[in-house]
């Protein structure tokens, strides 16, 4: 199974920087085609910058997918400020991130809402990257498996399969903090996630499970060596082409 190197640009950049960053990544992949033997590449810019990314990827025929950072839980309609899965699909997106901890925390999104969004993504033939992860106090209290288990149980819609679903484990305390879970922490949690997937999906062994949380070129090799780590959901490091490619090289 190829590693999925997924860049989540979050709310960063301008049209110009999005275009330049995409060009730099595309050129780096083209210069090192062996990377494609072991990696799939994905970048998820802010919605407003998707057009700048597409304007680079398509003319260059770059082997890079682009996707949305979120989507609405329903079809087109009276939902001011939202972006529907239909719109993202129409624009050429292949992936959509849902359930990121920042949306669960700052937008009060429940796992049931995440499942509804993932269902819409699946209905349009796209791949949902469903994020799960515990907070620092939850891990400190020994409840990390309870939290992640409940999130998986309630965030996966009945439409989920290995072809249309990716799980991203992101311990909340490691996102943007410089902290990273130890390889042993990750091994234990990713194995647990695989076991929970087995309870819900017949093809659970082929579901890619990503790790996210301060992933960098200097720790990526150790992270990728852990069983059941099938790629990375990268935040800050994905905003610099050399770091993003450095993580792919570690695979």
N, C-alpha and C positions, 0 to 999 in steps of 0.2 A: 504494500500500500504506500503510495506517495505521501510525503508530508504536505500539509496545507500550510503555506506561509501567508497568513492573513493580516493585512495592515489595517488597523482601525484608526483613522486620522482624527476622529472625534471632532471637536469644534475648533479647528485650527486652519490657518493658511488663508490665501487669497486665490483668485482665479489664476493669477500669474504663477504663484508658487506651486499650485496644484499641477499646472501644466508642466512646469520645469521638473518637479519631482517625478512625475510619471515618465517624462522623457528620460531622465537619468536612470530610473529603474529599468525601463525597456531596453536602453542601450546596454546596461550591465548584464541583463539576462541574455541578450543577443551575443555579447562578447564571451559568454561562458555557457554555451548550450548544454553542457553536461549537467548543469543545474536542473534542467527539465526532466532528466532521467529519474530524479528522486523527489522533485518538488512540483506542486501546483501553486500558482501565484494568484493572490487576490488583494485588491486594495479597495477600501471602503471610505471614500471621502465624504465631506458634508454634502447634502443634497444639491446645494447651489453649484458645487464644483464637479458634479458628475459629468456635465457637458464638456468641461475642459479635459477631464480624464479620457472620455470617449473620443474626443477630437484628436488625441494622441494615439490611443491604443488601436483604433481601427485603421487609420492610414498606415501606421507602422506595422500592422499585422502582428502586434506584440502578443505573445502567449500569456497574457495577463487578464484575469477576470476582474470585473469591477462590480461593486454591490452597494446596497443601502445600509445605513447604520440603524434603521428602524423602519417600521411601517405601521399603518393603521390596522385595527382589528376587524374592519369591515370593508365593504365595497365602496365605490365612489359615492359621495353624498355630502350632506351638510355637516362637514367636520373641519371647520376652519383651522388652518395651520397644519393639517395632517397630510401625509403622503400615502397613497394606497399601494398595495402590492401590484395591482393592475398597472399603475403608472410606472413603477420601477421595472416591471417586466417589459412594458412597451418601450422603455428607454434602453433596454438591452442588458439590464442587470441579471446576473445569474445567482447571486447570493444576497441574503438579507440577514443582518444581525438582529436578534430580538432577546429581550430579557437581560440586557447588560445591567450590571449591578448599579450603575449610575442612574439608569432609568427605574430600576426597582426602588432605589432609595430616594431619588429626587423627584420622581414623577409618581411615586406610590403605585407602581405597576405590580399586580399580583401574578402568580404563576398561571392562574386561569386566563388572565388577559394575554399573557405570553403565548399560551397554547392557541388562543383564538387567532393571534397574529400569525403564528407558525402555520396554522391551517390555511389561512389565506395565501401565504407564500407557496405552500404545497399545491394549492388549487391552480396557481398560475405556472406551475412547472419549475419553480425555483427551489433553491436549497436554503433551508433555515439554519442559521448558526444560533443555537439556543445556549445562552450563558447561564451558568450556575456558580455558586460560591458562597462561602460563609464569611461573616464578619470576624474581627479579631476577638471580640468578647465571646462569641459563640464557640470559636476554636478553644479559647482559654478555658471555657466551661466544659469542654469535651463533647460539644453538641454538633461538631462539623458534619458528621455523617447524617445525623437527623435532619439538619437543614438542607444539605445537598440532596439527600434522598427524597425529601418532600418536594423540593423544587423540580427534580426530574419526574417524579410521579405525577405532578400536576401541570408541568409545562409542556409535556409531549402530547400532541394531539393524536387521535386515532389514525391519522393519515401518515404518521412518521414511518420512514423506512431508512435503510442505510444509504439509499441513493439520494434522498432529499433532506437528510438531517445530519448536522454536525453538532456535537456537544463541545462547549468551551468551558473548561473549569478555570475560574478566576477567583482565587481567594481575595476577598475585598481588601484585606489588609496589605496585599502585595501590589495593588494597582496604583501606579504612579508614585509609590513611596520609596522606591529603591530597594525594598525588601523583596525577597523571593522565597517561596517555599523550598525546603530542602528536597533533594531527589527522593529521599525516603518518604517525606510527606506526600509528594506527588505520586509516587508509586502506589502508596496505600489508597489514596483517594481515587486515582484513575482506575485501579482495580475494582474498587467499590462501585464506581460509576458503571463500569463494564458489567458488573453483576446486576445492578439495578436495570440496565438496559436489557439484559437477558430475560428479565421478568415481563418486559413489555413488547419486545421485538424479536421476531424469528431470526432475523439476519443481524443480530446485535454485534456479532464479531466483526462486521465490516463497517460499523459506524466509526467515523473518525472522532477522536477525542483530543481536543487541543488544550494546551496549557497557556494561560495568560497571566501576567503579573510581573512587570519589570523584567521581561525577557530581553536579553542583549546578546551581542555576538560572543562576549566572553563567558556567558553561562549557558548558551544555547546547546552546545555539544553535550554537556552533562545532562541537560533536560531531555534532549532528544534520545539519549541512550536509555531512558527509563521506559520500561514496558508499558504499553498502552498510551504512550504519548505520540500522537499521530500528526503533530504540527503545533503551531503557535498562533495565538491571537495577540498581535503586537500593537502596543499603543505608541508611546513616545519614540521608540526606536524606529518605527515605520515612517517617521517624518524626515528621516535622513536616508538617502538611497544607499550609502555605503553600509550603514548599520542593518538596514532591511536585508540587503544582499548578503551581508556577513552572517546573519542568522540562517539564511538559506544554505550558505556554504557549510555551516556546521552540521547540516543533515547528511 
